[in-house]
Amino acid sequence: MANSRSRRLAAALLAAACGVAAAQERAQLPIQLTASSLNYDSQKGVVEYDAVTITQGEIRISADRAVATGVDFKDSTWEFRGAVRISTPDAALASDTASVRFAGGEVAAATVTGTPATFEHRREDELAQGRANRIDYHLQRGTAELDGDAWLSDGKTEMTGGKLVYSTANQRVESRDPVTITIQPGEQPAARPDPKP
């Protein structure tokens, strides 16, 4: 049992170290923005984009509209509206609106809201899916906080509650609120044919 815990701890530490290394590499990649149009108000320092897509390596954000104070990706917050999609190498979010914070030249965190906002996390052969009224996704910390009518499933087990916090590093779920857990029964063995008389 202690050996199993040691392996889980080692795996979590390795995942965290890989996450830090990936973030450092990602911050060195260029950020590319494409849009169908822009409206820049230099007096207010506000830029509005239509049909916008922002990419940095394997991270992609797209929306019908974006508003930002300047074009600085070092430390800025962008507001996205309409068909918002955010994807990373192992996660995807979709919503009506999103607020995305850039820090140090990369996406640091995103808050997505919708009716509902959705979240997916793929790891090896497992897929976690979730939805809530609001999802706070912290890329650097590796957490997704599903808040308001939250639902999370790994395909076998479903959890519902007011707020669920999911760790993408170790697939751990936490809740300080009441939760309901539904476990689907395992696959039933195939029925055997009746032996011939």
Steps between C-alpha positions, in 0.01 A plus 500: 500500500785740587665406169179589313486839675866562415432426133197734494703776668789449255255511206341823633842662548608394150178641351552830687863522380393428141229767532755762612738406218217515244391842631856633468526368143154636412588850625781507241262425210356786296134594544307540176169687475272499198169687477249596233512862620632724775408832657779663699420800722844643580359754748342229715760235416224252408509262205192315372527202266238305305533129412824475696741210543808507724756218488820426687645161420222248566285747696215658305224746592224595257186709536257717305631812678783607733570821691841572650679793655792523259668209325736413784518128580745550787235598755150560368142379520293434189121466485364256240134466393306266274594138420810512722731199461825452694719197435831380642685175422294307758196718579218688329246755622192641325271779614299809415752738660851482641749718679857393428804625691836509328809515723864474404416467130262204530147403601499473880130452580155513346156548651226375271127549556206363308178310508691287574873539450670168420838345575686192373831356615669212318777298661630185335185294433272683747267791436353719774210724404332770702256787482396784727370855490859619547835325460827650623782324318851567632743368242810559714350338813331222305152543653148546368248638750145422390259731682121513487301189410830315453517158333812290442538152351778260403261278304438264793444731794298823500516769768263792542515783750517873550876515443749235390876556468678268255878462482627433149837390644372204701129476408396573857162655582421706810180656632420680822130499407254208504544273196310219334703218345356256247708194412404317183511121522789327326458327168284192524654176377362381167215256534598140439301310241292212629686171463352274235310199640 
